[in-house]
Amino acid sequence: MTQKATAKLFSLMMGLSKEYENFLASGYKCSQCSEVLYSMWKGYKVNFYSKNGEKIKPPFIYKAEIVECPNCNYRWNVRGESNVNSANKVLEIKETQRSEEFIGKEQRLIDNSKSTSKITRRFTITREWSKAYSIEYEKTQVNGLDINLKLKFLEVELDAMKLLFQETIKKQYSISEETKENYTEEVIVEVPEYKKTNLIFSWKRIWQDGFIKICSPDNTEISIPFKVVVGVTFDQSVVEEI
């Protein structure tokens, strides 16, 4: 992918201003003085500012709204209103299959070894869990072709891109670090006379697989796979002991 195409893709995904897109496409040259403002060894040589003019330093430059050339002091916006709107309109979440992940066992022993009749036990089993997600950036596809984002974008650009997709997933699935969920189910078991019964609960997390899909105004389709924990469940087994 050429530098110009990469800049266009990144601009559509992140809602960048046309001027910032041109800055990326030009090989990081200032549009006023033509100074090259990026070094492979030293990174960006521009100054980054917030919307209110506060200077921003790494690793938080993905939050910047204004860029300044230190050579001629020319400034331009990082984002543009039209690009932001068009990018957000074409973003969608497409779910595919579900999978399960073993996360541990829990046991309950019911002792009826000294009784001459069977017994019935009813109890509630509970497991606390929280939502988690994984986005597989290395498996990104553009118009059906695989690309590796780490090879196409600078670290700061990739950080900003990751932030966009993370916020999209969090909003779609109501994910919050503070939010905990509880799974509760009632279990009923009969234990024969003169027996011990060991109940084994094998807990599993349920993952929802899918793609974050972006269709740009020029019909460029970008797909990034993701996984989200959407619940927990368990398999139940009974082991009778003499």
C-alpha positions in Angstrom: 0.0 0.0 0.0 1.4 3.4 -1.0 2.0 6.3 1.5 -0.9 8.2 -0.1 -3.3 5.2 0.2 -2.2 4.5 3.7 -2.9 8.1 4.7 -6.3 8.0 3.0 -7.3 4.8 4.9 -6.1 6.2 8.2 -8.0 9.4 7.6 -11.2 7.7 6.8 -10.9 5.4 9.9 -10.0 8.2 12.3 -11.9 11.1 10.9 -8.7 13.2 10.2 -8.7 16.6 8.6 -7.8 16.8 4.9 -4.7 18.8 5.8 -3.5 16.2 8.2 -4.2 13.5 5.6 -2.0 15.4 3.2 0.7 15.8 5.8 0.8 12.0 6.2 0.7 11.4 2.5 3.5 13.8 1.8 5.9 11.9 4.0 5.3 14.2 7.0 6.2 17.5 5.3 4.9 20.8 6.5 2.6 22.3 3.9 4.1 25.8 4.4 7.9 25.3 4.7 8.2 21.7 3.4 10.3 20.7 6.5 10.2 16.9 7.1 8.7 16.5 10.5 9.2 12.9 11.2 12.4 10.8 11.9 12.6 7.1 12.1 14.9 7.4 15.1 13.3 10.4 16.9 9.7 10.1 15.9 7.5 13.2 15.3 9.3 16.5 15.3 6.0 18.5 15.5 4.4 20.1 18.5 1.0 18.7 19.6 -1.7 20.7 21.4 -5.1 20.2 22.9 -8.1 22.2 21.7 -7.5 24.8 24.5 -3.9 25.2 23.5 -2.3 23.0 26.2 0.9 21.2 24.9 0.6 17.4 24.8 3.5 15.0 25.2 3.9 11.3 24.5 2.3 8.9 25.1 -0.9 11.0 25.0 -0.5 12.7 21.6 -3.4 10.7 20.1 -5.5 13.2 22.1 -4.1 16.2 20.2 -6.4 18.5 18.2 -3.8 20.9 16.8 -0.4 20.3 15.2 2.4 22.9 14.9 5.5 22.9 12.7 8.4 24.0 15.0 10.3 25.3 11.9 7.8 27.9 10.7 5.2 27.8 13.5 2.4 26.9 11.0 -0.6 25.1 12.7 -3.3 22.9 11.4 -6.1 20.7 12.8 -5.7 17.0 13.4 -9.4 16.2 12.7 -12.1 17.5 10.4 -15.8 17.6 10.9 -16.7 16.1 7.5 -14.4 13.1 7.8 -15.6 12.4 11.3 -19.2 12.2 10.2 -18.6 10.1 7.2 -16.4 7.6 9.1 -18.9 7.1 11.9 -21.8 6.6 9.5 -20.2 3.6 7.8 -19.0 1.8 11.0 -20.8 -1.4 11.9 -20.5 -4.5 14.1 -21.0 -7.9 12.5 -21.2 -10.9 14.8 -20.2 -14.4 13.6 -19.8 -17.5 15.8 -19.5 -18.1 19.5 -16.9 -20.1 21.4 -16.3 -21.2 25.0 -13.2 -21.0 27.2 -12.7 -23.2 30.3 -12.0 -21.0 33.4 -12.0 -23.3 36.3 -13.8 -25.9 38.4 -16.0 -25.8 41.5 -17.0 -28.8 43.7 -19.8 -29.5 46.1 -19.8 -32.6 48.3 -23.1 -33.9 49.6 -22.7 -36.6 52.3 -25.6 -39.0 52.7 -23.5 -42.0 53.6 -25.1 -42.5 57.0 -28.7 -42.2 55.9 -31.1 -45.1 55.1 -33.1 -43.0 52.6 -32.2 -40.8 49.6 -32.2 -37.0 50.0 -32.9 -34.1 47.7 -30.7 -31.0 47.9 -31.5 -27.6 46.3 -29.0 -24.9 46.3 -27.9 -21.9 44.3 -24.6 -21.6 42.4 -23.2 -18.2 41.6 -20.2 -16.9 39.6 -19.1 -13.2 39.3 -17.7 -12.2 35.9 -16.8 -9.1 33.9 -16.9 -8.3 30.3 -13.6 -8.5 28.4 -12.7 -8.0 24.7 -9.9 -8.7 22.3 -9.3 -6.9 18.9 -7.0 -8.7 16.5 -5.4 -5.8 14.6 -2.9 -8.1 12.9 -5.7 -9.8 11.0 -7.1 -6.6 9.4 -8.5 -6.9 5.9 -8.8 -4.1 3.4 -11.2 -5.0 0.5 -10.7 -8.6 1.4 -6.9 -8.6 1.4 -4.9 -9.2 4.6 -2.7 -6.3 5.9 -0.7 -5.9 9.1 -1.5 -2.5 10.7 1.8 -2.6 12.6 3.6 -2.5 9.3 1.5 0.2 7.8 1.2 2.8 10.5 3.4 4.6 13.0 3.1 3.7 16.6 1.3 6.9 17.5 -1.2 6.5 14.6 -1.8 2.9 15.6 -2.5 3.9 19.2 -5.1 6.4 18.0 -6.7 3.8 15.7 -6.8 1.3 18.6 -8.6 3.8 20.8 -11.3 4.3 18.1 -12.0 0.5 17.9 -11.8 0.0 21.6 -14.4 2.7 22.3 -16.6 1.3 19.6 -16.6 -2.2 21.2 -17.1 -0.8 24.7 -20.1 1.2 23.5 -21.6 -1.7 21.5 -21.4 -4.2 24.4 -21.7 -1.8 27.3 -18.3 -2.7 28.6 -17.0 -0.9 31.7 -14.0 -1.7 33.9 -16.2 -1.0 37.0 -19.1 -3.2 36.0 -19.4 -6.7 37.3 -22.0 -9.3 36.4 -23.3 -12.2 38.4 -24.5 -15.5 36.9 -26.9 -17.4 39.2 -28.6 -20.8 38.7 -30.5 -23.1 41.0 -29.3 -26.7 41.2 -31.3 -29.7 42.4 -29.7 -33.1 43.1 -30.8 -36.4 44.6 -28.3 -38.4 46.6 -29.1 -42.1 47.2 -28.9 -43.7 50.6 -25.5 -44.6 52.0 -23.8 -42.5 49.3 -21.6 -39.4 49.0 -22.1 -37.3 45.8 -19.5 -35.0 44.5 -20.9 -32.3 42.2 -18.3 -30.8 39.8 -19.1 -27.5 38.0 -16.8 -26.8 35.0 -17.0 -23.0 34.4 -16.7 -21.5 30.9 -16.6 -18.0 29.5 -18.7 -17.4 26.4 -17.0 -15.4 23.7 -18.8 -13.7 20.9 -16.7 -13.4 17.7 -17.2 -10.8 15.0 -15.8 -8.1 12.9 -15.7 -4.3 13.1 -16.5 -3.3 9.6 -15.9 0.1 8.0 -17.0 0.9 4.5 -15.5 4.2 3.4 -17.2 6.7 1.0 -14.9 5.4 -1.8 -16.1 1.8 -1.1 -12.9 0.8 0.7 -14.0 -2.0 3.2 -11.9 -2.5 6.3 -12.6 -5.5 8.6 -11.0 -6.1 11.9 -11.9 -9.2 13.9 -12.8 -9.0 17.6 -13.9 -11.2 20.5 -16.1 -10.2 23.5 -17.0 -12.1 26.6 -20.8 -12.0 26.7 -21.5 -14.4 29.6 -20.5 -17.5 31.6 -22.0 -21.0 31.9 -21.0 -24.4 33.3 -21.0 -28.1 32.6 -22.2 -30.2 35.5 -21.0 -33.7 36.3 -21.8 -36.0 39.3 -19.3 -38.4 40.9 -20.7 -40.8 43.5 -18.4 -41.9 46.2 -18.8 -45.0 48.4 
